[in-house]
């Protein structure tokens, strides 16, 4: 955690050296600008995992409220408001959790107790002053036991270092058999003492989303634990009942404990190898990634790896808080998805068997597999950011799903250790594949990728529920999805016909562009027709997208501000803007004056509630507002003025959102306790701070970036030589400040720009994008030609 003194020191560095550029040239340490505590109030299960690497499997974190969690998607795990810790967990992915350890001293307790009464279990109080988090490392002093706890990680191995007091009753507790975070029901857990200083085991869970997405499948986790000290005694437990002397335990609600005698300041270390395939592979991961490395060496290596990834973008400017927001947002964009494959390239398949990634000449896997929540809305920011700065990861991310589709016949939209775990029951991976191809990232089987994407947009016969688009047959056959209830096997009721129609139109457009690029004329004709389906729900009377019944009539008692009735996590007012593939067509339907007046009123009013749900701490706050930056369906709205002849308002409002919605405290980080959702809100800040965004999410065959209001004086982006011709993209501003948010003029490589957008390929060819900024709008800049839309550039 960046303490106030640390932040002041960073500010002092900038001031005394004149510019951040001078600091950067001497020793650029971007991880020092990351504060993992930002937004950690009411964060999701996978949000707060400081002891981890970019896209790593081992994601270690302290838990304050993970034990016995409901197991859905609700915020849990760690909350900055809490003052006691119940243990340190290893697996933190969407619908995946398990293996929690806790060092203690004194009388044996085998349940963690409650936040309200820490003494009812083994959890320990702590003071915030002793807590420190940074990318790759976390430490805290456990007051009740006088133990200093430290954790760090390699890609697949968790490292623990506990400094104990003098005690004949020092102990480490291992919980394997209880719900943790999003794990839901534990169906079988096993742990045993497999050597004098070694434990091994496995955990099997049945997460809530698998119960209706991939019924009968399980998430399996495996581990091997190596210690530097042999215990003097041991035992097992089931809930509060301990069995001293037992070397192993099978079942549920179970765990194990190791007892030690320690002298003052004695250090006990552990390395924990993880795997989703087998105990044997957990041991291989442990051996391959540890060697003789000390805890401090691993912590140092973790910092270096974070610095390499974060350091691909170097920002220079006078505002230290903006740098903290920027690098913390970038950190979250690299944290949300995690490795699912082992060092030998083996990974969990959907049928429960073990798959094998092809090995290269060096004997290592050619790519990796990843666990992931759905990409719903995140293609707007994660996809754009990854493709620009981390294209090698985007390629692997796509390849993971192509392998899944080759095995099962269908793409997933969220996968947990090989099983469907679709969180929103749409599926935007067709768009993601098309956008990846459009960006020039093509080191996968293009023909297979296209067929997979096309099937995702048009295939509904025998489609498994977990692949999403369960209502696709309505869309393909009648051009819209009717307003009707769908009841899931667990009793949840969905009625999202209108929002699904809009989303399927958008993804159909993306794949139509893929088809066009490959010369598939018939497919293109079908898909481009589907992409116009939003017009079937546009109500000329109210000028809103309005759900229709199966008989074709619009729903009665319509209220454009009512959430959930036909719209997933939003309302008609928010979703009427959801025609990103054809903003020009939406402007024509609404009329430009109505379009602008409504959009301007949206942001004038939304500023009063901090562009979200105000100060309400709730993931779903803001769903009944005009605009809700805390959720994916709205994230393109502020960029729409670029299409309607008022680009200076995109500049105004994107800058205002960066300044006001985004904060730098545990409570006010991403709104107030709203859903950052695996890095997608952090990535939006990064892109907006660069002054770049594509409303079409790179779905167009020739992607563009539209301009906002770049925050920093200078940004240098290192481009991948494997994928792009250019070495660097520099974005520089002149006369920039918080009082000067408006673009006065722009140029690229000294060539004047008249439009408020630029072709993406120009930027990836490398060069310098320059902006002159000022305090007042230049209403003549950027209005000559709007960005491409479907109806103007099919």
FENNOR-V456560 format. One record per backbone hydrogen bond with DSSP energy under -0.5 kcal/mol. NH is the residue of the N-H (numbers start at 1). CO is the residue of the C=O. If there is no record, write none. Layout:
nh: <NH NH>
co: <CO CO>
This chain:
nh: <3 7 8 9 10 11 12 13 14 15 16 17 18 19 22 23 24 25 26 27 28 29 32 33 34 36 38 39 40 41 42 43 43 47 48 49 51 52 55 56 57 58 59 59 60 60 61 63 64 65 68 69 71 76 78 80 82 85 86 87 88 89 90 90 91 92 93 96 98 100 101 102 104 106 114 120 121 122 123 124 126 130 131 132 134 136 137 138 139 140 142 142 143 143 144 145 146 147 148 149 149 150 151 152 153 154 158 159 160 161 162 163 164 164 167 170 171 172 173 174 175 175 176 176 177 181 183 185 187 187 188 189 190 191 192 193 194 194 195 198 199 200 201 202 203 204 205 206 208 211 212 212 213 214 217 219 220 221 222 223 224 225 226 227 228 231 232 233 235 236 237 238 239 241 242 243 245 246 249 251 253 255 256 257 258 259 260 262 265 266 266 268 268 270 271 272 273 273 274 275 282 283 284 285 286 287 288 289 290 291 293 298 299 300 301 302 303 304 305 306 307 308 309 310 311 312 313 314 315 316 320 323 324 325 326 327 328 329 330 331 332 333 334 334 335 336 338 339 340 341 342 345 347 349 352 355 355 357 360 363 365 366 371 372 378 379 380 381 382 383 384 385 386 387 388 389 390 390 393 394 395 396 397 398 399 400 401 402 403 404 405 406 407 408 409 413 413 415 416 417 419 421 423 423 432 433 434 435 436 437 438 439 440 441 442 444 446 449 450 451 452 453 454 455 456 457 458 459 460 463 466 467 468 469 470 472 474 475 476 477 478 479 480 481 482 483 484 486 488 488 491 494 498 499 500 501 502 503 504 505 506 507 508 509 510 511 512 513 514 515 516 517 518 519 520 521 524 525 526 527 528 529 530 531 532 533 535 536 537 538 539 539 540 543 544 546 546 549 552 555 562 564 564 566 566 569 570 573 575 576 577 578 579 582 583 586 587 588 589 590 591 595 596 597 598 599 600 601 602 603 604 605 606 607 608 609 610 611 612 614 616 618 618 621 623 625 629 631 634 635 637 639 640 642 643 644 646 649 650 650 651 652 653 654 655 656 657 658 659 660 661 662 663 665 669 669 671 671 673 673 674 675 675 676 680 680 681 683 684 685 686 687 688 689 690 691 691 692 693 695 697 699 705 706 707 708 711 712 713 714 715 716 717 717 718 718 719 719 721 723 724 726 729 730 731 732 732 733 734 737 740 742 744 745 746 747 748 749 751 752 753 756 758 760 762 763 764 765 766 767 769 770 770 771 772 773 773 774 778 779 781 782 783 784 790 792 793>
co: <1 3 4 5 6 7 8 9 10 11 12 13 14 17 19 19 20 21 22 23 24 27 29 30 31 34 35 665 37 666 40 40 78 44 44 47 60 50 334 53 155 155 57 90 51 58 89 87 77 77 179 66 181 43 76 40 79 124 63 63 101 61 98 99 98 90 96 93 91 175 88 173 171 169 117 117 118 111 112 85 83 127 128 139 137 50 134 151 132 149 140 147 125 141 125 142 142 142 163 140 147 161 138 159 136 157 272 152 270 150 268 148 162 266 262 260 104 258 102 256 100 173 174 254 254 66 180 206 185 204 204 251 202 249 200 247 192 198 198 195 225 192 223 190 221 188 219 185 71 207 208 209 209 210 214 205 218 203 275 201 273 199 271 197 269 196 259 259 257 243 255 241 253 238 240 236 234 243 191 189 177 237 174 235 172 233 170 167 164 164 263 162 266 160 226 158 224 271 156 222 278 279 280 281 282 283 284 285 286 287 290 294 295 296 297 298 299 300 301 302 303 304 305 306 307 309 310 716 313 714 318 319 320 321 322 323 324 325 326 327 328 329 330 331 332 332 371 55 369 369 346 342 355 353 349 347 353 345 364 360 343 358 338 415 375 375 377 378 378 378 379 381 382 383 384 385 385 386 390 390 391 392 393 394 395 396 397 398 399 400 401 402 403 404 405 414 466 372 419 415 416 414 413 421 428 429 430 431 432 433 434 435 437 436 440 442 444 445 446 447 448 449 450 451 452 453 454 455 458 460 213 464 465 425 425 469 471 471 472 473 474 475 474 497 480 548 482 494 486 492 488 486 566 566 496 497 498 499 500 501 502 503 504 505 506 507 508 509 510 511 512 513 514 516 515 519 520 521 522 523 524 525 526 527 529 530 532 533 534 535 537 544 538 539 539 537 544 553 549 547 559 567 570 495 564 567 567 560 571 572 574 575 577 579 580 582 583 584 585 586 587 591 592 593 594 595 596 597 598 599 600 601 602 603 605 606 607 606 609 609 613 616 672 618 620 622 611 628 631 632 634 636 637 639 640 640 641 646 646 647 647 648 649 650 651 652 653 654 655 656 657 657 669 668 667 671 661 669 667 671 670 619 630 674 676 677 676 679 680 681 682 683 684 685 686 687 688 687 706 693 694 696 758 693 756 691 689 689 316 316 731 314 715 729 312 716 717 727 719 720 720 764 717 767 715 730 769 713 771 740 737 774 772 772 753 770 751 768 748 750 746 782 705 703 759 759 760 761 763 728 730 747 768 732 745 734 771 742 743 777 778 754 780 754 581 789 789>
